[in-house]
Amino acid sequence: MFIRDLFGKNGPVVSFEVFPPKADAPVEGVYRTIEALKDLSPGFISVTYGAGGSSRDRTVEIAARIRNGYGIEALAHLTCRSHTAGEIDDICEELLDEGVQNILALRGDPQPGDATDRKRDFAYACDLVRHLRRNHFGNFCIGAAAYPEGHIECQDIDKDLDFLKLKVEAGAEFLITQLFFDNELFYRFRDEARRRGITVPIVAGIFPVLNAAQVQKIVSLCGVSLPPRFTRIIARYANSPAALAEAGVAYATDQIVDLLAAGVDGIHLYTMNRPETTRRIMGNIDQIRKTASPEGREKG
Ligand code: FAD
């Protein structure tokens, strides 16, 4: 099934992201995560991709298992910066052979081993989206990434939105955002995207914080802003891991409750392969989701 067909039917689409274990770690760990999440009936589960191509086999294998073993729609992330067009076509064939019909088309971050002397087939994600449309038309539903506060490399959020529009015009059929901790910034971004004629579903990426070290890493990698309400929580509970994890669940729940009330198209939970946190959050929003769905509204 194409993910684009999930939107606008039974209320906001809730989905999860998992990542493949490192090459030297057993792959079973991620299956335990999916096993623990499957009865929550997510709209889809996405699997990340190592930008250098390191997790290529595992991403295809895990996406195939999500779809064919667990009967859940799979979204395979695919980064293009370190690949030739031929390599991308090979991966598409592998996905197609496994019946995986959804790709999140990404550029990926520069990798230390990236060849600088070879011809680069793809400079930006929009080039990958265009390539997938041209060479694999009809086989895949294509999603792309979006950045409510602008991508970290882009100094001008207006330009970032212009590039996002190009990506959608090239064929991206839905967008998943980078994590954010301030919903108001998401709403501002969504309004601006709509004003520019970006009409595809925009799924909000939500990251439940588990420890203080994660927050530092996120800020340096993604440049997201931390609202005072959030930094107060981190400062107060930084040395008390159990309390901080609890507060992280509460904060993410609070964000989602607000997003559902604001009519978000979907919620994508970054699970960090920690199913218990995801289960807690899903339990917290269960009744609210039912009410937010068209069926629930009729009953209510
Ligand atoms: P692009 O859309 O190409 O944008 C990259 C930068 O180039 C931006 O600053 C943009 O403003 C600029 N730009 C875009 N188009 C143009 C143009 N035509 N001309 C000039 N400038 C342009 N990384 C991984 O390695 N693996 C993953 O699995 C993965 N999953 C992700 C999932 C989500 C939901 C998100 C939000 C990010 C994910 N990333 C992943 C991170 C992503 O690869 C990085 O953020 C990367 O730096 C940008 O990727 P992109 O696809 O957004 O790139």
Residues whose N, C-alpha, C, O or C-beta is under 5 A from the ligand:
A	BS01	FAD	T48 Y49 G50 A51 H77 T79 A105 L106 R107 G108 D109 A123 Y124 A125 C126 A145 A146 H151 E153 C154 D160 F163 I176 T177 Q178
